[in-house]
Amino acid sequence: MIDKSVFSQYKKYLKDNLSQKRYKHSLNVANSAVRLAKKNDVDIDRAYAAGLLHDVCKELSGVEQLELIKQYELEIDQTELRTPSMYHAIAGSVFIRRHFGIEDEEIIRAVRFHTVATDKMSKLEQIVYLADLISADREYEGVEKMRRLCLKSLSKGMLEALSFQIVSNTQKGNFLIASTVRAYNEYVLKERF
């Protein structure tokens, strides 16, 4: 269980350290996470906290993010290290443990994998990954379909989201992160076989 009194501390930190646009996005993701948590019988306070903090390190400099990544205790995919736009998720998972004292491994993993996903994600981790893609401030082509699928089923939402991510990254000539491919294969098996 999370003591809700920490939410004001998290919000103050985010408001003081993120742009107004990023702060609003964080609130929107937290609200989307709560909506998905209610639908999927997941603790709404944990979903709110993870959604709120998912981009906590997004606007730190690359150097600051790398300093935090060096403290990460698990193996990191080398292609992820060649993708600076992904640093904030790894850095954020270290930061929330060190700065806010969060020890809840699911919340830490939800922040860690909110950009790339991975296989064997918990419902909470899936919720934060999806909430980031369907938050109220998102306006990309296909977002309404993504929102409908996420509300219908986390698994269907994950397959759609991962397909979207893989296509988008290959069209841009970006790396495909191994954990994203593992996650995609897992949801293809769940949904199609």
C-alpha positions as CSV (number, residue, x, y, z in Angstrom):
1,M,0.0,0.0,0.0
2,I,1.1,3.5,-0.7
3,D,0.5,6.4,1.7
4,K,-1.3,8.9,-0.5
5,S,0.3,11.8,1.4
6,V,3.5,11.2,-0.8
7,F,1.6,12.2,-3.9
8,S,1.9,15.9,-3.1
9,Q,5.6,15.4,-2.6
10,Y,5.9,13.7,-6.0
11,K,3.8,16.4,-7.7
12,K,5.9,19.2,-6.1
13,Y,9.1,17.6,-7.3
14,L,7.7,17.1,-10.8
15,K,6.3,20.7,-11.0
16,D,9.6,22.1,-9.9
17,N,11.8,20.0,-12.2
18,L,9.7,19.4,-15.4
19,S,8.4,21.8,-18.0
20,Q,4.7,22.6,-17.7
21,K,4.0,20.4,-20.8
22,R,5.8,17.4,-19.3
23,Y,4.2,17.9,-15.9
24,K,0.8,17.9,-17.5
25,H,1.7,14.8,-19.4
26,S,2.7,13.1,-16.1
27,L,-0.7,14.0,-14.5
28,N,-2.5,12.7,-17.6
29,V,-0.5,9.4,-17.6
30,A,-1.3,9.0,-13.9
31,N,-5.0,9.5,-14.6
32,S,-5.0,7.1,-17.5
33,A,-3.2,4.5,-15.3
34,V,-5.9,4.8,-12.7
35,R,-8.6,4.3,-15.3
36,L,-6.9,1.1,-16.5
37,A,-6.1,-0.1,-13.0
38,K,-9.8,0.2,-12.0
39,K,-10.8,-1.8,-15.1
40,N,-8.1,-4.5,-14.4
41,D,-8.4,-4.9,-10.6
42,V,-5.0,-3.3,-9.9
43,D,-4.2,-1.1,-6.9
44,I,-5.1,2.4,-8.1
45,D,-2.7,4.2,-5.8
46,R,0.3,2.2,-7.1
47,A,-0.8,2.8,-10.6
48,Y,-1.2,6.5,-9.9
49,A,2.3,6.7,-8.4
50,A,4.0,4.8,-11.2
51,G,2.1,6.8,-13.9
52,L,3.0,10.1,-12.2
53,L,6.7,9.3,-11.8
54,H,7.2,7.5,-15.2
55,D,9.0,10.6,-16.8
56,V,10.6,11.9,-13.6
57,C,14.1,12.0,-15.3
58,K,12.9,12.9,-18.8
59,E,14.3,16.5,-18.7
60,L,17.6,15.8,-16.9
61,S,20.6,16.2,-19.1
62,G,22.0,13.2,-20.9
63,V,25.0,13.3,-18.6
64,E,22.8,13.3,-15.5
65,Q,20.8,10.4,-16.8
66,L,23.9,8.4,-17.6
67,E,25.2,9.0,-14.1
68,L,22.0,7.4,-12.7
69,I,22.1,4.6,-15.3
70,K,25.6,3.6,-14.0
71,Q,23.9,2.9,-10.7
72,Y,21.4,0.5,-12.3
73,E,21.9,-2.9,-10.8
74,L,20.7,-5.1,-13.7
75,E,22.0,-5.7,-17.2
76,I,21.1,-3.1,-19.8
77,D,20.6,-3.9,-23.5
78,Q,23.5,-2.3,-25.4
79,T,21.1,-1.0,-28.1
80,E,19.2,0.8,-25.4
81,L,22.5,2.5,-24.3
82,R,22.9,3.6,-27.9
83,T,19.4,5.2,-27.8
84,P,19.6,8.4,-25.6
85,S,15.9,8.9,-25.8
86,M,15.5,5.8,-23.7
87,Y,17.8,6.8,-20.9
88,H,15.2,8.6,-18.9
89,A,13.3,5.3,-18.1
90,I,16.3,3.5,-16.8
91,A,17.5,6.6,-14.9
92,G,14.0,7.2,-13.5
93,S,13.8,3.7,-12.0
94,V,17.1,4.4,-10.1
95,F,16.0,7.9,-9.2
96,I,12.6,7.0,-7.6
97,R,14.3,4.4,-5.5
98,R,17.1,6.7,-4.3
99,H,15.3,10.0,-4.1
100,F,11.8,9.0,-3.0
101,G,12.7,5.7,-1.2
102,I,10.4,3.6,-3.4
103,E,11.1,-0.1,-2.9
104,D,8.1,-1.5,-4.7
105,E,9.7,-3.5,-7.5
106,E,6.6,-3.4,-9.7
107,I,6.5,0.4,-9.6
108,I,10.3,0.5,-10.2
109,R,9.9,-1.8,-13.2
110,A,6.9,0.1,-14.5
111,V,9.1,3.2,-14.7
112,R,12.0,1.2,-16.1
113,F,10.1,-0.4,-18.9
114,H,7.5,2.3,-19.8
115,T,9.3,3.1,-23.1
116,V,10.5,-0.3,-24.3
117,A,8.4,-2.9,-22.6
118,T,9.7,-6.4,-21.8
119,D,8.3,-9.9,-21.5
120,K,6.5,-11.1,-18.4
121,M,5.3,-7.7,-17.4
122,S,2.9,-7.5,-14.5
123,K,-0.5,-5.8,-15.0
124,L,0.8,-2.7,-13.3
125,E,3.8,-2.5,-15.7
126,Q,1.5,-3.0,-18.7
127,I,-0.8,-0.3,-17.4
128,V,1.9,2.3,-17.2
129,Y,3.3,1.4,-20.6
130,L,-0.2,1.7,-22.1
131,A,-1.2,4.8,-20.1
132,D,1.8,6.7,-21.5
133,L,0.6,5.9,-25.0
134,I,-3.1,6.7,-24.4
135,S,-2.9,9.7,-22.1
136,A,-5.3,12.6,-22.8
137,D,-2.5,14.7,-24.3
138,R,-1.6,12.1,-27.0
139,E,-2.9,13.0,-30.5
140,Y,-1.1,10.6,-32.9
141,E,-2.9,8.8,-35.7
142,G,-4.5,5.7,-34.3
143,V,-4.6,6.8,-30.6
144,E,-8.4,6.4,-30.4
145,K,-8.1,2.8,-31.6
146,M,-5.3,2.3,-29.1
147,R,-7.5,3.7,-26.3
148,R,-10.4,1.4,-27.2
149,L,-8.2,-1.7,-27.3
150,C,-6.6,-0.9,-23.9
151,L,-9.9,-0.5,-22.3
152,K,-11.1,-3.8,-23.8
153,S,-8.1,-5.8,-22.8
154,L,-4.5,-5.1,-21.5
155,S,-3.2,-7.9,-23.7
156,K,-4.9,-6.6,-26.9
157,G,-3.7,-3.1,-26.0
158,M,-0.1,-4.4,-25.5
159,L,-0.1,-6.2,-28.8
160,E,-1.3,-3.1,-30.6
161,A,1.1,-0.8,-28.8
162,L,4.1,-3.0,-29.4
163,S,3.2,-3.4,-33.1
164,F,2.9,0.4,-33.3
165,Q,6.3,0.9,-31.5
166,I,8.1,-1.7,-33.8
167,V,6.7,-0.2,-37.0
168,S,7.4,3.3,-35.9
169,N,11.0,2.5,-34.9
170,T,11.7,0.6,-38.1
171,Q,10.3,3.4,-40.3
172,K,12.6,5.9,-38.5
173,G,15.6,3.6,-38.8
174,N,15.9,3.2,-35.0
175,F,17.1,0.2,-33.1
176,L,14.7,-2.4,-32.0
177,I,15.3,-3.1,-28.3
178,A,15.5,-6.9,-27.5
179,S,13.0,-6.6,-24.7
180,T,10.5,-4.9,-27.0
181,V,10.8,-7.8,-29.4
182,R,10.4,-10.4,-26.6
183,A,7.3,-8.6,-25.4
184,Y,5.8,-8.4,-28.9
185,N,6.4,-12.2,-29.4
186,E,4.8,-12.9,-26.0
187,Y,1.6,-11.0,-26.9
188,V,1.4,-12.5,-30.4
189,L,1.4,-15.9,-28.7
190,K,-1.3,-14.7,-26.2
191,E,-3.6,-13.1,-28.7
192,R,-3.2,-15.1,-31.8
193,F,-2.3,-18.6,-30.8
